[in-house]
Amino acid sequence: MSAPFGDFYRGKTVLVTGDTGFKGSWLSVWLTHLGAKVVGYSLGPPTVPSNFQACRLVERIAHVRGDIRDYDQFHKVFQDHRPEVVFHLAAQPLVRLSFEKTRYTFDANLMGTVNALDAARVTDSVQSVVAISSDKCYQNIGSEQGYRETDPLGGYDPYSASKACAELAIAVYRDARFQKAANPATDLAIASTRAGNVIGGGDWASDRIVPDTIRAIAAQRAIIVRNPDSVRPWQHVLEPLSAYLWLGALLPRDRKYRSSWNIAPDEEVVPTVADVVHGILRRWQGGTKMVIERDPSFPEAKLLRLNSSKAREQLNWRAAWGMERTLDAIVEWYKHFYDGDSKDMFAFTARQIEGYTQSALEKGIAWASGIL
């Protein structure tokens, strides 16, 4: 009988760096739901509340608190737990913060990635590594067509530049010539993924449009928007996670998957920031209004699109939910958190994953059945 990802993860030990973060916590829930033995390595939850705490993951996975910049401790986690698959998500994830903490951003995003790849390279239990990068690793020239994996990397802000640097490091560690030169016995399957802006329940990070809107609703105040016309490849957090998990399962099969991959929705009409805010406010009736206060002092690209044709053609991956269903799921999650009497969001989050998987199965997306 077919199963998501071909039942690849059941019983496997999987290391998730950044497990306390928004994407990492959702990935940890999904892997646990798939029957994996999840080991998490990260600093403490970045916000209060957080999805990590809401889903009570500390009770469900082997969480190790640590800094990806500390190679000795990081490497010890590999040696102690002997993971078979590694998902590297830990990073400094905020563009605006990168202007205030530039050195830290480069250290975490570049050297943190190097540390993860190097620890994986010298740990013989590791079969595959999926290194999560960002759509902002591309040199942004405002392309209407969307950036492809072969386009130039670069960035004019510290965050984007740090992600471009990380991609260069990933390419080195992925290269068979480097692996053999460093250790003739090494054959480590590595892929990098470049996803667009992810949204979903359980995100309370600062300076992100969905958490900002939810906080405004909870506090019954206006939501301040500085760039209402900005376009981003919005997608529910489960969309890129499904691609990460699919790649993790495919990497041991064939060398052709050892590459970089854009993961983004393929909708022709990409919503603006204002569209996303209005969509949430329509679904969560209340007194919250959107107020525009433009900030010309903050350099932020207005247009950013990715071309995901490579993933569609070679992974048979595509988005399972459109924006309307995505916004439905987001509001449902936060309403359950704020209005429900549950102190544990794990079961509700798992049900959303099951609903998303069913949507993917109905659309014939490969990972949902495990058949490429």
Protein Blocks (a to p, Z undefined) as FASTA:
>chain_A
ZZehhlmmgopacddehklmmklmmmmmmmmmnopacdddddddfbdcdfklmnommlmm
ccddddfklmmlmmmmmmmnopabdcdfbdcfbfklmmmmmmlmmmmmmmmmmmmmmmmm
mmmkbmbdcddddfklpccehianbpafkbccddfbfklmmmmmmmmmmmmmmpmklmmm
momkbccddddddddddddehiacehifklmmmmmmmnopacddfblmbccddddfklmm
mmmmmmmmmmmmpmklnccdddddfbfbdcdfklmmmmmmmmmgcfbdcdddddfkbccd
fbdcddfklmmmmnopacfbdfklmmmmmmmmmmmmmmmmbfbfklmmmmmmmmmmmmmm
mnopaklnopZZ
